[in-house]
Amino acid sequence: MELLSAYLKKAIPGVNDAWNKGMVADLALTITPELIFFDKQSLLKGDMTFVWLSWFIESIYDYNLAPDNIVYADVFSLVRRGLLKSGLSEDSEHFVVIWKNVSKVIYTFICRMQGRKRQSVTKTLKEDLVSLAQNDLKCWICGYRFSHDSIQLFLNQPGSIQLPSLVDYLSPRGLVERDLKIEVEHKQPFSSGGGDLDDLDNIDLSCGYCNRHKWKFLSIYDANRSLRSFSHSRLGLVSVPQPYWVIRLLALADRCTEAGCTVTKNKQQLYVDFINDIGSAAPTNLKVVCRKHLRNSGDRFVSAVNFKDRTKKGRRSLL
């Protein structure tokens, strides 16, 4: 804990001095200890890599300005100019490798996006995806098992969605019919160049709740970081996470994280729960568990009636 102590000693004063250039420069040199992430170090560092990479590439060439008839040679030339304008030296032995890698990723993205239209989900594709699931139709993100009626509706057959009387206040699936319906979901967002319906490695079945909150996000930092609050009838005002934080954690999980538990997402639906119940619902304070290991399932499931009216946005944040 020595590193954490030293980190806090340096970082906390920076909260009230965030516009001081020297303070910001000093904080950049501070080593962030593993304890600050709890058990989320790989996720939080890995996702931040996506953000930094995106900013770097976008700074070299604004590919949204590329003309429709652009060819690789044009991109190759533009990227070289962008690298040089950004201060990278052509004399470096690594320059050509960087040049080629950035050119390739930008040109590939442009090719995927220009003149591109979403493919329509056909009945045949739906039937194929149902067949691939081998009668175990579930959301690939959270493991929610689809009802007979939701399967019928997905296959364009008669069916009726029954909304539940209770919803999980940390992840309120079931407030609207779409939440419980089956949708074909692009793992890598289509809007970010992900493969479409003909790329079976990039599509899967998800519940409507997970699909609409996953949206076009990738990194956990893509979502608004503001927490929300829910007015619980027994617990009072409780912290609620951003829906996408839950989606990201569940999508990357394959099992309950409780010690000794053997439940996997292939067997049961998974949930998020607090690690520390007096802390807020920040990503670092959430864990993935099965229903049996929810801290207090009796408090987790609340009346769906007036749920939205009891949810408040814009909690105060330290930073």
SELUM-721409 format. One line per 2 residues: number of its first residue (from 1); their letters; for each residue x, y, z of N, C-alpha, C. Coordinates in steps of 0.02 Angstrom, whole numbers, plus 32768, in hexadecimal, padded with zeros to 4 digits. Example, Ala and Ser with C-alpha at 12.3 -4.5 7.8 and 13.67 -1.06 7.14 Angstrom:
BEGIN
1 = AS = 8294,7EE4,8186,8267,7F1F,8186,8294,7F5B,8186; 8282,7F90,8162,82AC,7FCB,8165,8285,8002,818A;
//
This chain:
BEGIN
1 = ME = 8028,7FC3,8000,8000,8000,8000,802A,8040,8000; 806C,8036,8002,8098,8070,8003,8090,809A,7FC4;
3 = LL = 808B,8078,7F8A,8082,809C,7F4B,8040,80C2,7F49; 800B,80A3,7F64,7FCA,80C5,7F66,7FCD,8102,7F92;
5 = SA = 7FEE,80FC,7FCA,7FF5,8135,7FF8,8019,816F,7FD6; 8051,815F,7FB4,8077,8192,7F91,804F,81B1,7F58;
7 = YL = 8029,8188,7F35,7FFF,819F,7EFE,7FCB,81D1,7F16; 7FA8,81BF,7F4B,7F73,81EA,7F66,7F90,822B,7F81;
9 = KK = 7FCA,8227,7F9E,7FEB,8263,7FB9,7FFA,8295,7F82; 8009,827C,7F47,8018,82A9,7F0F,7FDA,82BC,7EE7;
11 = AI = 7FAC,828B,7EDE,7F73,8296,7EB1,7F3B,82C1,7ED1; 7F2E,82B7,7F11,7EF6,82DA,7F30,7EFE,8326,7F2E;
13 = PG = 7F39,8342,7F3B,7F41,838B,7F35,7F32,83A4,7EEF; 7F3D,8378,7EBD,7F31,838C,7E78,7EE8,8399,7E67;
15 = VN = 7EBB,837D,7E90,7E74,8386,7E84,7E62,83D1,7E85; 7E7F,83F5,7EB4,7E70,843C,7EBB,7EA1,8469,7E95;
17 = DA = 7ECC,844A,7E6D,7EFE,8470,7E48,7F02,8457,7E00; 7EC9,8442,7DE4,7EC7,8422,7DA3,7ED9,8450,7D69;
19 = WN = 7ED9,8492,7D75,7EE9,84C1,7D40,7F30,84DB,7D45; 7F56,84BC,7D70,7F9C,84CD,7D79,7FC6,84A1,7D4B;
21 = KG = 7FE7,84BF,7D1B,800E,849A,7CEA,8043,846E,7D0A; 8064,8489,7D3C,8099,8464,7D5E,807E,8427,7D83;
23 = MV = 8044,8430,7DA3,8024,83F8,7DC7,8011,83C0,7D97; 7FF4,83D2,7D5E,7FDF,83A0,7D2D,801C,837A,7D14;
25 = AD = 8052,839E,7D06,8090,837E,7CEE,80AC,834F,7D22; 80A8,8364,7D61,80C2,833B,7D98,8099,82FB,7DA0;
27 = LA = 8056,8302,7D9B,802B,82C7,7DA1,8037,8295,7D69; 8049,82AE,7D2E,8055,8281,7CF5,8090,8252,7D01;
29 = LT = 80BD,8266,7D2E,80F7,823E,7D3E,80EA,820D,7D77; 80B0,8213,7D96,809F,81EA,7DD0,808D,81A3,7DBA;
31 = IT = 80AA,8172,7DDB,809A,812C,7DCD,8058,811B,7DEF; 8029,8102,7DC8,7FE7,80F0,7DE3,7FEB,80A8,7DFE;
33 = PE = 7FDF,809E,7E3E,7FE5,805A,7E5B,7FAA,802E,7E47; 7FB5,7FED,7E47,7F80,7FBD,7E34,7F43,7FC2,7E61;
35 = LI = 7F4E,7FD2,7EA1,7F16,7FD5,7ED0,7EE1,8009,7EBD; 7EF4,803B,7E97,7EC4,8070,7E85,7E8E,8054,7E57;
37 = FF = 7E9F,801E,7E33,7E70,7FFF,7E04,7E48,7FC7,7E24; 7E5A,7FB3,7E61,7E3F,7F76,7E80,7E4D,7F3C,7E51;
39 = DK = 7E1A,7F18,7E38,7E29,7EDF,7E0B,7E1A,7EF0,7DC2; 7E15,7F30,7DB2,7E01,7F44,7D6E,7E3C,7F62,7D47;
41 = QS = 7E79,7F53,7D5A,7EB3,7F72,7D3A,7EB5,7F63,7CEF; 7EAC,7F24,7CDC,7EB1,7F13,7C95,7E7B,7F36,7C6C;
43 = LL = 7E3E,7F38,7C86,7E07,7F58,7C62,7E13,7FA3,7C5C; 7E22,7FC4,7C93,7E28,800D,7C92,7E66,8024,7C6A;
45 = KG = 7E9C,8000,7C6F,7ED8,8012,7C48,7ECF,7FFF,7BFE; 7EB1,7FC4,7BF2,7EA7,7FAF,7BAD,7E79,7FDD,7B88;
47 = DM = 7E41,7FF0,7BA8,7E11,801D,7B87,7E2D,8063,7B7D; 7E57,807A,7BAA,7E77,80BB,7BA1,7EA6,80BA,7B65;
49 = TF = 7EC3,8080,7B58,7EEE,8079,7B1D,7EC7,8087,7ADD; 7E88,8070,7ADA,7E5E,807D,7AA0,7E53,80C8,7A97;
51 = VW = 7E48,80EC,7ACF,7E3C,8134,7ACB,7E7B,8158,7AB2; 7EB4,8148,7ACF,7EF3,8169,7ABA,7F02,815A,7A71;
53 = LS = 7EF9,811B,7A5D,7F06,8107,7A18,7EDA,812E,79E8; 7E9A,8133,79F8,7E6A,8157,79CD,7E7F,81A0,79C6;
55 = WF = 7E8F,81C0,79FD,7EA3,8207,79FA,7EE2,8210,79D0; 7F12,81E1,79D7,7F50,81E6,79B1,7F42,81E1,7967;
57 = IE = 7F1D,81AE,7952,7F10,81A3,790B,7EE8,81DC,78EE; 7EB5,81F3,7913,7E8B,822A,78FA,7EB3,826B,78F4;
59 = SI = 7EE7,8272,791C,7F11,82AE,7919,7F3E,82AF,78DB; 7F4D,8274,78C1,7F79,826F,7887,7F54,8281,7846;
61 = YD = 7F17,8267,783F,7EEF,8278,7804,7EA5,8270,7814; 7E7E,82A4,7806,7E36,82A1,7811,7E15,827B,77D9;
63 = YN = 7E0E,823A,77E3,7DF5,820E,77AE,7DAC,821C,779C; 7D88,8242,77C5,7D44,8255,77B3,7D42,8286,7778;
65 = LA = 7D7A,82A4,7769,7D7E,82D4,7732,7D94,82B3,76F0; 7DA0,8272,76F3,7DB9,824F,76B7,7D85,824F,767F;
67 = PD = 7D99,825F,7641,7D6A,825D,7609,7D57,8215,75F8; 7D1F,820E,75D5,7D06,81CB,75C5,7D35,81A3,7599;
69 = NI = 7D5C,81C5,7570,7D88,81A2,7540,7DD0,819A,755B; 7DDA,81A2,759B,7E1E,819E,75B6,7E3A,8158,75AE;
71 = VY = 7E7A,8154,759F,7E9D,8113,7597,7ED3,810E,75CC; 7EEF,80D3,75D3,7F20,80C7,7608,7F5D,80F6,7601;
73 = AD = 7F72,8102,75C4,7FAC,812D,75BA,7FA0,8173,75D6; 7F62,818B,75CF,7F50,81CD,75EA,7F55,81CD,7636;
75 = VF = 7F38,8199,7654,7F3A,8193,769D,7F82,818E,76B5; 7FAA,8166,7692,7FF0,815C,76A4,8015,819F,76A5;
77 = SL = 8008,81C8,7673,8028,820A,766E,800F,8239,76A4; 7FCD,823A,76B0,7FB0,8266,76E2,7FC8,8254,7729;
79 = VR = 7FCE,8214,7736,7FE6,81FF,7779,802E,8213,7784; 8057,820D,7750,809D,8223,7757,80A0,826D,7768;
81 = RG = 8079,8296,7744,8077,82DE,7752,805F,82EC,7799; 802B,82C5,77AD,8010,82CF,77F0,8041,82BE,7827;
83 = LL = 8067,8289,781D,809A,8275,784E,80D0,82AA,7854; 80E6,82C3,781A,811A,82F7,781A,8101,8337,783A;
85 = KS = 80C3,834B,782A,80A7,8388,7848,809D,8381,7893; 8095,8342,78A9,808B,8335,78F0,80CC,8330,7917;
87 = GL = 8105,8335,78F3,8145,8337,7915,816D,82F7,7914; 8155,82C4,78F2,817B,8286,78EE,81B3,828C,78BB;
89 = SE = 81ED,8273,78CC,8227,827B,78A0,822B,8242,786D; 8233,8255,782E,823A,8223,77F9,827D,8201,77FC;
91 = DS = 82AB,821D,7823,82EE,81FF,7829,82EE,81C2,7857; 82BA,81BA,787F,82B7,8181,78AD,82AF,8140,7886;
93 = EH = 82D0,810C,789E,82CB,80CB,787E,8284,80AD,7885; 825D,80C8,78B4,821A,80AE,78C0,81E4,80D4,7899;
95 = FV = 81F7,8109,7878,81C6,8134,7857,819E,810E,7822; 81BF,80E8,77F9,819D,80C5,77C2,816A,8092,77DD;
97 = VI = 817C,806F,7812,814E,803E,7830,8110,8061,784A; 8119,8099,786D,80E1,80C0,7887,80B6,80D9,784D;
99 = WK = 80D6,80F3,781C,80B5,810E,77E0,8089,80D9,77BF; 80A4,809E,77B5,807F,8069,7795,8044,8052,77BF;
101 = NV = 804F,804A,7801,801A,8032,782D,7FE0,8063,7831; 7FEF,80A3,7838,7FBA,80D5,783C,7F96,80DB,77FA;
103 = SK = 7FBA,80D8,77C3,7F9B,80DC,7780,7F6B,80A1,7776; 7F80,8067,778A,7F57,802B,7780,7F16,802F,77A7;
105 = VI = 7F1A,8042,77E7,7EDE,8043,7810,7EAD,8079,77F8; 7EC7,80B3,77E3,7E9C,80E9,77CA,7E7B,80D5,7788;
107 = YT = 7EA2,80B9,775A,7E86,80A7,7719,7E52,806F,7720; 7E61,803F,774C,7E31,8008,7757,7DEF,8023,7772;
109 = FI = 7DF3,8053,77A0,7DB7,8070,77BD,7D8F,8096,7787; 7DB3,80BC,775E,7D91,80E3,7729,7D6E,80B4,76F9;
111 = CR = 7D8F,807E,76E5,7D72,804F,76B6,7D33,802E,76D2; 7D35,8020,7713,7CFC,7FFF,7732,7CC0,802D,7738;
113 = MQ = 7CCC,806E,7740,7C96,809C,774F,7C79,80BF,7712; 7CA1,80CD,76E0,7C88,80F5,76A8,7C56,80CE,767E;
115 = GR = 7C1C,80EE,7672,7BE8,80CF,7649,7BCA,8092,7668; 7BD1,808C,76A9,7BBC,804F,76CC,7B75,8057,76E7;
117 = KR = 7B4C,8024,76DE,7B09,8024,76F9,7AFF,7FE4,7722; 7ADB,7FEC,7759,7ACC,7FB2,7783,7AA4,7F7E,775C;
119 = QS = 7AB6,7F40,7766,7A90,7F0A,7748,7A52,7EFD,7773; 7A1E,7EE5,7753,79DF,7ED6,7777,79E2,7E90,7794;
121 = VT = 79C5,7E8A,77D0,79C2,7E48,77F0,798A,7E21,77D0; 799B,7DEC,77AD,7969,7DC3,778A,794F,7D8B,77B7;
123 = KT = 7917,7D70,77A4,78FB,7D37,77CA,792A,7CFC,77C8; 794B,7CF2,778F,797B,7CBA,7788,79B4,7CC2,77B9;
125 = LK = 79CF,7D00,77BF,7A05,7D0B,77EE,79EE,7CFE,7835; 79B3,7D15,7846,7998,7D09,7889,7993,7CBE,7897;
127 = ED = 797A,7C98,7868,7973,7C50,7870,79B7,7C2F,7878; 79E8,7C47,7852,7A2C,7C2B,7857,7A4A,7C39,789C;
129 = LV = 7A40,7C76,78B6,7A5C,7C88,78F7,7A3A,7C60,792F; 79F9,7C55,7928,79D5,7C2C,7959,79EF,7BE4,7957;
131 = SL = 79FB,7BCC,791B,7A15,7B88,7913,7A5A,7B81,7931; 7A85,7BB4,7926,7AC9,7BB2,7942,7AC8,7BB2,798E;
133 = AQ = 7A95,7BD0,79AC,7A90,7BD3,79F5,7A7E,7B90,7A14; 7A68,7B61,79EB,7A58,7B1D,7A01,7A27,7B1D,7A3C;
135 = ND = 79F0,7B40,7A33,79B9,7B42,7A65,79CE,7B5F,7AA8; 7A05,7B85,7AA8,7A1A,7BA7,7AE6,7A22,7BF1,7AD6;
137 = LK = 79EB,7C11,7AC6,79EE,7C57,7AB0,79F6,7C86,7AEC; 7A2C,7CAB,7AEB,7A3B,7CD8,7B23,7A60,7D15,7B08;
139 = CW = 7A5F,7D4A,7B2F,7A84,7D87,7B1E,7ACE,7D79,7B27; 7AF6,7D87,7AF4,7B3E,7D79,7AF8,7B60,7DA5,7B2B;
141 = IC = 7B40,7DDE,7B3C,7B5F,7E0D,7B6A,7B53,7DFA,7BB3; 7B14,7DEF,7BC5,7B03,7DE3,7C0B,7AED,7D9C,7C1B;
143 = GY = 7ADD,7D75,7BE8,7AC6,7D31,7BF4,7A7B,7D2A,7C00; 7A56,7D61,7BF7,7A0D,7D5E,7C00,79EF,7D2B,7BD0;
145 = RF = 79C5,7CFE,7BEA,79A5,7CCB,7BC1,7965,7CE6,7BA3; 795E,7CDE,7B62,7923,7CF9,7B40,78E6,7CCC,7B49;
147 = SH = 78AD,7CEB,7B51,786F,7CC7,7B5A,7857,7CAA,7B17; 7827,7C7C,7B1C,780B,7C5E,7ADF,77EC,7C94,7AB3;
149 = DS = 77C8,7CC3,7AD3,77A7,7CF8,7AAC,77DA,7D25,7A89; 7812,7D34,7AAB,7844,7D5F,7A8B,7864,7D3B,7A4F;
151 = IQ = 786A,7CFA,7A54,7885,7CD3,7A1C,7853,7CD3,79E2; 7814,7CCB,79F3,77E0,7CCC,79C0,77DE,7D0E,799B;
153 = LF = 77E1,7D44,79C0,77E0,7D87,79A1,781E,7D92,7976; 7857,7D79,798D,7895,7D80,7967,788F,7D5C,7924;
155 = LN = 786C,7D24,7923,7863,7CFD,78E6,7825,7D13,78BF; 780C,7D4F,78D0,77D2,7D6B,78AD,7793,7D41,78B6;
157 = QP = 778E,7D20,78F0,7754,7CF8,7901,772C,7D1D,7938; 76EC,7D0B,7943,76C4,7D2B,7977,76E3,7D20,79BC;
159 = GS = 76E2,7D54,79E4,76FC,7D50,7A28,76EC,7D8F,7A4E; 76F1,7D8C,7A90,76E0,7DC5,7AB9,7713,7DCC,7AF2;
161 = IQ = 7733,7E05,7AF7,7764,7E12,7B2C,7740,7E28,7B6C; 774C,7E04,7BA2,7730,7E16,7BE2,7766,7E3A,7C0C;
163 = LP = 7759,7E7A,7C1B,778A,7E9F,7C42,7788,7E89,7C8B; 77C2,7E84,7CAC,77C4,7E6E,7CF1,77AA,7EA5,7D21;
165 = SL = 7791,7E90,7D5A,777B,7EC1,7D8C,77B6,7EDC,7DB4; 77EE,7EB7,7DB4,7829,7ECC,7DD9,7865,7ED2,7DA9;
167 = VD = 7890,7F02,7DB4,78CE,7F09,7D8C,7908,7F13,7DBC; 7944,7F02,7DA4,7981,7F0C,7DC9,7994,7F56,7DC5;
169 = YL = 7998,7F78,7DFF,79A3,7FC0,7DFB,79E9,7FD2,7DE2; 7A19,7FA4,7DE4,7A5B,7FB2,7DC8,7A5D,7FA6,7D7D;
171 = SP = 7A2E,7F80,7D64,7A2B,7F71,7D1C,79E2,7F62,7D0A; 79B9,7F96,7D04,7970,7F8D,7CFF,7957,7F74,7CBC;
173 = RG = 7965,7F36,7CAE,794D,7F17,7C70,7903,7F07,7C79; 78D9,7F1B,7C4A,7892,7F0A,7C4D,7863,7F44,7C57;
175 = LV = 787D,7F81,7C52,7851,7FBB,7C58,782A,7FC6,7C17; 7846,7FB0,7BE0,7824,7FB4,7BA0,782B,7F71,7B7C;
177 = ER = 77FE,7F64,7B4D,77FE,7F23,7B2B,7840,7F14,7B08; 785E,7F47,7AEB,789C,7F3C,7AC5,78D1,7F1B,7AF0;
179 = DL = 78D3,7F2B,7B31,7905,7F10,7B5D,7908,7EC4,7B5B; 78CE,7EA4,7B52,78C9,7E5C,7B57,78C7,7E39,7B13;
181 = KI = 78CA,7E60,7ADE,78CA,7E43,7A9B,7910,7E2F,7A86; 7913,7E04,7A53,7953,7DEE,7A38,7968,7E1D,7A00;
183 = EV = 79A7,7E32,7A01,79C1,7E5D,79CC,7A03,7E42,79B4; 7A12,7E4F,7975,7A53,7E3B,7959,7A83,7E75,7966;
185 = EH = 7AB8,7E66,798A,7AE4,7E9B,79A3,7B29,7E96,7982; 7B45,7ED0,796F,7B89,7ED4,7954,7BB9,7EDD,798F;
187 = KQ = 7BE5,7EAE,7999,7C15,7EB3,79D0,7C42,7EF0,79C6; 7C66,7EF2,798F,7C8A,7F2E,797B,7C58,7F5A,7957;
189 = PF = 7C4A,7F96,7971,7C14,7FBF,7954,7C1B,7FC8,7908; 7BE4,7FC1,78E5,7BE2,7FCC,789D,7BFB,8012,788C;
191 = SS = 7BE8,8043,78B6,7BFB,8089,78A9,7C45,8095,78B3; 7C68,8064,78D1,7CB0,806A,78DB,7CD6,803B,78AC;
193 = GG = 7CB4,8023,7879,7CD5,7FF8,7848,7CCE,7FAE,7854; 7CA6,7F9B,7886,7C9D,7F54,7895,7C78,7F31,785D;
195 = GD = 7C85,7EF0,7856,7C65,7EC9,7822,7C1A,7EC8,7829; 7BF6,7EC1,77F1,7BAD,7EC1,77F3,7B92,7E7A,77F9;
197 = LD = 7B55,7E6F,77E5,7B32,7E30,77F1,7B52,7DF4,77CF; 7B7B,7E00,779C,7B9C,7DC9,777A,7BDD,7DB4,779E;
199 = DL = 7BED,7DD8,77D3,7C28,7DC7,77FB,7C10,7DA6,783C; 7C0A,7D64,783B,7BED,7D40,7874,7C18,7D46,78B3;
201 = DN = 7C58,7D57,78AB,7C82,7D5F,78E6,7C73,7DA1,790A; 7C51,7DCF,78E8,7C44,7E11,7906,7BFC,7E1B,791B;
203 = ID = 7BD1,7DE9,7911,7B8C,7DF0,7925,7B78,7DB9,7955; 7B47,7DC8,797F,7B2D,7D97,79AE,7AE9,7DAF,79C5;
205 = LS = 7AC7,7D85,79EB,7A86,7D97,7A05,7A8D,7DBA,7A49; 7A69,7DEF,7A51,7A69,7E12,7A91,7A22,7E27,7AA3;
207 = CG = 7A17,7E34,7AE3,79D6,7E4F,7AF7,79D5,7E99,7AE3; 799A,7EB3,7ADA,7994,7EF8,7AC5,79B2,7F28,7AF6;
209 = YC = 79AF,7F17,7B37,79CA,7F44,7B6A,7A15,7F4C,7B61; 7A38,7F14,7B5A,7A81,7F18,7B52,7A94,7F3A,7B11;
211 = NR = 7A6F,7F2A,7ADC,7A80,7F45,7A9A,7A79,7F91,7A98; 7A42,7FAB,7AB4,7A38,7FF3,7AB0,7A66,801A,7ADD;
213 = HK = 7A7C,7FFC,7B14,7AAB,801F,7B40,7AF4,8015,7B2B; 7B01,7FE0,7B06,7B45,7FD7,7AEA,7B50,8009,7AB3;
215 = WK = 7B1C,8014,7A8A,7B1B,8046,7A55,7B5A,8041,7A2A; 7B7D,8079,7A20,7BB9,8079,79F6,7BF8,807E,7A21;
217 = FL = 7BF0,8072,7A62,7C29,8079,7A90,7C59,803E,7A89; 7C97,8049,7A9D,7CC9,8014,7A9F,7CEC,8017,7AE3;
219 = SI = 7D11,804C,7AEF,7D34,8054,7B2F,7D03,8066,7B66; 7D13,8052,7BA3,7CEA,8063,7BDC,7CE8,80AE,7BE8;
221 = YD = 7D1A,80D1,7BCC,7D1E,811A,7BD4,7CF1,813F,7BA1; 7CD4,811A,7B72,7CAA,813B,7B3F,7C69,8155,7B5C;
223 = AN = 7C51,8135,7B91,7C11,814A,7BAE,7C1B,8184,7BDE; 7BE7,81AB,7BE6,7BE8,81E2,7C17,7BFA,81C6,7C5B;
225 = RS = 7C29,81E5,7C7E,7C41,81CA,7CBE,7C16,81DE,7CF9; 7BE2,8205,7CEE,7BB8,821B,7D25,7B8E,81E1,7D40;
227 = LR = 7B8D,81DA,7D82,7B65,81A8,7DA2,7B1D,81C1,7DA9; 7AF0,8192,7DB7,7AAB,81A4,7DC3,7A97,818A,7E09;
229 = SF = 7A5C,819D,7E1F,7A43,8186,7E60,79FD,816A,7E58; 79EE,8138,7E81,79AB,811B,7E82,798F,8120,7EC9;
231 = SH = 7952,8137,7ECE,7932,813E,7F10,7912,80FB,7F22; 7936,80D4,7F4A,7920,8091,7F5E,78F2,8095,7F9A;
233 = SR = 78BC,806F,7F99,788A,8073,7FCE,78A5,805E,8012; 78D8,8033,8014,78F4,801D,8054,7939,8039,8062;
235 = LG = 7962,803D,802D,79A7,8051,8035,79B1,809D,8030; 797E,80C0,8018,7985,8108,800E,79A6,8116,7FCB;
237 = LV = 79CD,814C,7FC7,79ED,815F,7F89,7A2B,8133,7F7E; 7A2C,810F,7F46,7A63,80E2,7F37,7A82,80F4,7EF4;
239 = SV = 7AC2,80E5,7EEC,7AE7,80F5,7EB0,7AD9,80C2,7E79; 7AD1,80DB,7E3C,7AC4,80B0,7E02,7AF8,80BE,7DCC;
241 = PQ = 7B17,8089,7DB0,7B4C,8095,7D7E,7B30,80A9,7D3A; 7B5C,80C5,7D11,7B4A,80CF,7CCB,7B3C,808A,7CAC;
243 = PY = 7B06,8083,7C86,7AF5,8042,7C69,7B2E,8022,7C41; 7B54,804C,7C1D,7B89,802D,7BF4,7BC0,800F,7C1E;
245 = WV = 7BCD,802A,7C59,7BFF,800B,7C84,7BEC,7FC3,7C94; 7BAB,7FB9,7CA1,7B92,7F76,7CAF,7B9A,7F4A,7C72;
247 = IR = 7B88,7F65,7C38,7B8D,7F3F,7BF9,7BD5,7F29,7BED; 7C04,7F57,7BF5,7C4B,7F48,7BE7,7C65,7F12,7C16;
249 = LL = 7C54,7F17,7C56,7C6A,7EE5,7C87,7C4C,7EA0,7C78; 7C0B,7E9E,7C69,7BEA,7E5E,7C5C,7C03,7E3F,7C1B;
251 = AL = 7C0E,7E68,7BE8,7C24,7E4D,7BA8,7C68,7E2C,7BAC; 7C93,7E46,7BD7,7CD6,7E2A,7BDE,7CDA,7DF2,7C11;
253 = AD = 7CA4,7DE7,7C36,7CA3,7DB2,7C69,7C89,7D71,7C4C; 7CA1,7D3A,7C64,7C86,7CFA,7C4F,7C6B,7CD1,7C89;
255 = RC = 7C75,7CEB,7CC7,7C5F,7CC5,7D01,7C55,7CF1,7D3D; 7C35,7CD6,7D70,7C2D,7CF9,7DB0,7C72,7CFE,7DD1;
257 = TE = 7C81,7D39,7DED,7CC4,7D44,7E09,7CC8,7D31,7E53; 7C91,7D1A,7E70,7C92,7D06,7EB7,7CBF,7CC9,7EBE;
259 = AG = 7CEA,7CCA,7EF1,7D1A,7C94,7EFB,7CF6,7C51,7F01; 7D0D,7C20,7EDA,7CF2,7BDD,7EDE,7CB3,7BD1,7EB5;
261 = CT = 7C96,7C06,7E98,7C59,7BFE,7E71,7C6A,7BE6,7E2B; 7C43,7BB6,7E13,7C51,7B98,7DD1,7C1F,7BAF,7D9C;
263 = VT = 7BF2,7BDD,7DAD,7BBF,7BF4,7D7E,7BDF,7C1D,7D46; 7BCF,7C0C,7D09,7BE8,7C31,7CCF,7BAD,7C51,7CAA;
265 = KN = 7BBE,7C7F,7C7E,7B8A,7CA1,7C56,7B67,7C70,7C28; 7B87,7C39,7C18,7B67,7C06,7BED,7B30,7BE2,7C12;
267 = KQ = 7B31,7BE6,7C55,7AFF,7BC3,7C7E,7AC8,7BF2,7C98; 7ADC,7C2E,7CAC,7AAD,7C5C,7CCC,7ABB,7CA4,7CB9;
269 = QL = 7A8A,7CCE,7CC3,7A94,7D16,7CBA,7AC2,7D30,7CF1; 7AEC,7D61,7CDF,7B18,7D80,7D0F,7B02,7DC7,7D1E;
271 = YV = 7B18,7DE1,7D57,7B05,7E24,7D6E,7B43,7E49,7D87; 7B3C,7E89,7D92,7B71,7EAE,7DB5,7B59,7EBB,7DFC;
273 = DF = 7B88,7EC1,7E2A,7B78,7ED1,7E6F,7BB0,7EFB,7E8B; 7BA3,7F1B,7EC3,7BD6,7F43,7EE4,7C0B,7F17,7F04;
275 = IN = 7C49,7F2D,7F00,7C7F,7F0E,7F28,7C7A,7F29,7F6F; 7C75,7F6A,7F73,7C6E,7F8E,7FB3,7C2B,7FB0,7FB3;
277 = DI = 7BFC,7F9A,7FDE,7BB7,7FB2,7FDA,7BAE,7FF9,7FF4; 7BE1,8017,8012,7BDA,805D,8026,7BFF,808C,7FF6;
279 = GS = 7C1B,806F,7FC1,7C3B,8097,7F8D,7C09,80A3,7F54; 7C1B,80CF,7F26,7BEF,80DE,7EEE,7BF9,80A9,7EB7;
281 = AA = 7BCD,80AA,7E85,7BCE,8078,7E50,7BFF,808B,7E18; 7C3C,809B,7E2A,7C71,80A8,7DF9,7C88,8065,7DDD;
283 = PT = 7CA4,8064,7DA1,7CBA,8024,7D83,7CE9,7FFC,7DB0; 7D14,801E,7DD6,7D43,7FFC,7E02,7D20,7FDB,7E3E;
285 = NL = 7CE2,7FEE,7E4B,7CBE,7FD3,7E85,7C87,7FA2,7E71; 7C8C,7F87,7E34,7C5A,7F57,7E1B,7C7B,7F14,7E0D;
287 = KV = 7C57,7EDF,7E1C,7C6E,7E9B,7E0D,7C37,7E76,7DE9; 7C49,7E40,7DC7,7C18,7E17,7DA3,7C09,7DD9,7DCB;
289 = VC = 7BC9,7DCD,7DD7,7BB4,7D92,7DFF,7B76,7D71,7DE1; 7B68,7D35,7DF8,7B29,7D14,7DE5,7AF3,7D2A,7E16;
291 = RK = 7AB6,7D17,7E09,7A7F,7D2E,7E33,7A86,7D16,7E7B; 7A9F,7CDA,7E84,7AA8,7CBE,7EC7,7AD6,7CE9,7EF1;
293 = HL = 7B07,7D09,7ED2,7B38,7D2F,7EF7,7B2D,7D7B,7EF7; 7AF1,7D90,7EE3,7ADF,7DD6,7EEC,7ADF,7DE4,7F37;
295 = RN = 7AF7,7E1E,7F4A,7AFE,7E2F,7F91,7ABB,7E28,7FB5; 7A87,7E44,7F99,7A45,7E40,7FB7,7A11,7E46,7F7F;
297 = SG = 79FF,7E0C,7F63,79D2,7E0C,7F29,798E,7E29,7F3A; 797B,7E25,7F79,793A,7E40,7F8D,7937,7E8B,7F84;
299 = DR = 796F,7EAD,7F8C,7972,7EF6,7F82,7980,7F09,7F3A; 799D,7EDB,7F14,79B2,7EEC,7ECF,7977,7EF3,7EA0;
301 = FV = 7943,7ECB,7EAA,790C,7ECB,7E7B,78D2,7EF5,7E97; 78C3,7F2A,7E73,7893,7F5C,7E8A,785A,7F63,7E59;
303 = SA = 7825,7F83,7E6E,77EA,7F8C,7E43,77FC,7FB4,7E05; 77E4,7F9B,7DCC,77F0,7FBE,7D8D,77C4,7FFD,7D87;
305 = VN = 7790,8000,7DAF,7762,8039,7DAE,7786,8078,7DC7; 7783,80AB,7DA0,77A2,80EC,7DB2,77EE,80E7,7DBC;
307 = FK = 780D,80B4,7D9E,7856,80AC,7DA7,787B,80EA,7D8E; 7869,8101,7D53,788C,813B,7D36,7884,8179,7D61;
309 = DR = 784A,8181,7D80,783F,81BC,7DAB,786A,81BA,7DEA; 7880,817E,7DFC,78A8,8177,7E39,78F3,8176,7E2B;
311 = TK = 7904,817E,7DEA,794A,8180,7DD6,795F,81C8,7DC7; 7996,81DD,7DE3,79AD,8222,7DDB,79F2,8222,7DBA;
313 = KG = 79FD,824F,7D8B,7A3E,8257,7D6B,7A64,8290,7D8A; 7AA5,8293,7D7C,7ACD,82CC,7D90,7AE3,82CD,7DD8;
315 = RR = 7AFA,8292,7DF2,7B18,8291,7E34,7B57,82BB,7E36; 7B65,82D8,7E70,7BA2,8300,7E77,7BE0,82D2,7E72;
317 = SL = 7C13,82EB,7E53,7C50,82C5,7E49,7C8C,82EA,7E67; 7CB9,82C4,7E86,7CF5,82E1,7EA4,7D1F,8305,7E70;
319 = L = 7D24,82E8,7E34,7D4D,8304,7DFE,7D23,8310,7DC0;
//
